[in-house]
Amino acid sequence: MKALCWEGINEVAVEHVPDPTIQNAHDVIVKVSLSTACGSDLHLLTGHIPFMEAGDVIGHEFCGEVVDVGRAVTKHKPGDRVVVASFIGCGSCWYCKHDQWSLCDNSNTNPGHTDLLWGASPGGIFGYSHAMGGFKGSHAEYIRVPFADTTAFRIPEPVSDMSALFASDSVPTGWMGADLGGVQPGDVVAVWGAGAVGQMAARAAQLLGAERVVVIDRFDYRMKAARDAFGVETLDYSQTDVGAELREMSAGRGPDVCIEAVGCEAHSSGPQYVYDQVKSKLKLETDRPIAVREAIQACRKGGSVFVLGVFTGWVDKFPLGALMNKGLTVRGAQQHGQRYIPMLLDRIALGDVHTDYLATHVLPLDEGQRGYDLFKKKDDGCLRTVFRPASS
């Protein structure tokens, strides 16, 4: 079959790779109908995520049709349309039973890497390095889905594949940020990043009752998409003092909840960007936590900061004094998709959440390099590149 593979820094290529097969009684094989490039995939391209090998199939946000099932699978049969959580959950370990699915104890087959790096191993994820299990990714014609009864979800009949696609990762990730960030009715919520995850976090905050939601970015087309889709307010951080604006919007206090949806390659127009660029190039820090710093500084006393963006290692100039003296709650996580996906599919079916507008560029897999170039460079108003493997 054809698959889009990581070949090195900023290089992907379509290759012929072996078809997946049932390896465990709880597996299913899915024929991929749609797979999208996620912002966290860009960290693979730039080399921020270690333990990648040439020829690794990438992609983790996808939907498709079940074509084969293992003998222990009870919830799926050939012909079912399914959307698959990007993180694989076994359903039986302590973490899965406590709805912390991205921390699954049994799905990461290479725990040694992350045990050393982070002190513990998270769960496995499709197409996201050998440190996260070494699973083949979804930018392919077919994919093996382990623990399918707890990782794949049947798509309701009224929901199109394109709408369901983003329930694989973007929508539950954004919802988690608002939910675990503690958004309450009447809150002022600020979201750093107007990509798909940031926009979904903003919509989740609205549905959880926030009185005012502000999205912070520098790309006009992304901020316009957020305004047009959900009526949120936006701030261009390159043109204004974000902290001062947010205080003005929140009776002088600052936002009740701040959600960081940018990650380890954050950009800034100030001197801290130069500082972080130099430090990272000298290998004195691994990530650029610019948006996290800003969120902590902006958040009201006693407020909550949730980190949704992907980080890999160590950062510098972390505002620990502000966190402690302001009495902030700071949390972070990879997405616990299984906790949210069934509810979100129902909301998509009802029209509470709409997602298909995110698919600005739909391409065959053969145009994988072009698709990733558009997405990375934010050319031609690209919110998300979506691949149709079957049309390649």
Secondary structure, 3 states (H helix, E strand, C coil): CEEEEEEECCEEEEEECCCCCCCCCCCEEEEEEEEECCCCHHHHHCCCCCCCCCCEECCCEEEEEEEEECCCCCCCCCCCEEEECCEECCCCCHHHHCCCHHHCCCCCCCHHHHHHHHCCCCCEEECCCHHHCCECCCCECEEEECCHHHHEEECCCCCCHHHHHHHHCHHHHHHHHHHHCCCCCCCEEEEECCCHHHHHHHHHHHHCCCCEEEEEECCHHHHHHHHHHHCCEEEECCCCCHHHHHHHHCCCCCCCEEEECCCCECCCCCHHHHHHHHHHHCCCCCCECHHHHHHHHHCCCCCEEEECCCCCCCCCCCCHHHHHHCCCEEEECCCCHHHHHHHHHHHHHHCCCCCHHHEEEEEEHHHHHHHHHHHHHCHHHCCEEEEEHHHC
